[in-house]
């Protein structure tokens, strides 16, 4: 992470295109985070999983955002204990 960035862990809910950029919604605990970027190419999609295939699909336009997106990281699956 770079200076000024924060990390939130959650489930990717939606990637929406808007006239002024994109909005990514992530369910993090009880909170729905909305982060934005000017272009999809401005967001780095990172995976640590070998079972993900395909591309990120676009969805409907959500309300205003909670911050600016710079990366989306897919973590390894966790096993239940």
C-alpha positions, 0 to 999 in steps of 0.5 A: 500500500502507498501512503494515504491508502487504506485497505478494506476486506469484503465481498465485491458486489458490483462494478458500475459505469457512470458518465464520470467514471466507475463505482465499485461496491464492496460489502465489508462486514455490515457496511457497503463501501462505494469507491470510485475511479475515473477509468476501469484501467486506473484500478489494478485487479489482483488475484491470489486465487487460481479458481477465478475466471472471466472478466469483471462485469458492469452493473447499475449505477450506485449512489455517491462513493466513499473514496477513490479506487486504486486496486481490487485484490482477490485473496485466497479462500479461507478454510473453516476452522 
